Amino acid sequence: MAGVHDIHLAQAAIMIRDQERAKSFYRDKLGLRHLLDAPPALSFFNAARHG
């Protein structure tokens, strides 16, 4: 398809109100691997392609 390109996500920052709910969504619904949490309220996930 002309004009459509693959992109690779390196980082994204999304402000949320409920960290535990957001972690559950990204881990359980989207299937991203949770890497770590850091203070004050940061969570890191692996969004790399698998396979």
C-alpha positions in Angstrom: 0.0 0.0 0.0 1.6 3.3 -1.1 2.4 5.7 1.7 2.1 3.1 4.5 5.3 2.3 6.4 6.2 0.1 9.3 7.2 2.0 12.4 9.0 0.7 15.5 8.0 2.1 18.9 11.0 2.9 21.1 9.3 4.7 24.0 5.9 6.0 24.9 4.8 7.9 27.9 1.1 7.8 28.8 -0.3 9.6 31.9 -2.7 7.5 33.8 -4.8 7.8 37.0 -4.7 4.2 38.2 -1.4 2.5 37.8 -2.5 -1.0 38.8 -5.4 -0.9 36.4 -3.2 0.4 33.6 -0.6 -2.3 34.3 -3.3 -4.9 34.2 -4.6 -3.6 30.8 -1.2 -3.5 29.1 0.0 -6.8 30.5 -3.2 -8.9 30.5 -5.2 -7.4 27.6 -2.5 -6.2 25.2 0.0 -9.0 26.1 3.0 -6.7 26.8 5.7 -8.1 29.0 6.0 -6.1 32.2 9.6 -5.2 32.9 9.7 -3.2 36.1 8.2 -0.4 38.2 10.1 2.6 39.4 9.2 5.4 41.8 7.2 7.5 41.9 4.7 5.8 39.6 6.4 4.5 36.5 5.9 1.1 34.8 7.9 -0.2 31.9 6.7 -2.8 29.4 8.4 -4.5 26.5 6.6 -3.5 23.3 9.1 -5.2 20.9 7.8 -7.6 18.3 8.1 -11.3 19.3 9.0 -13.9 16.7 
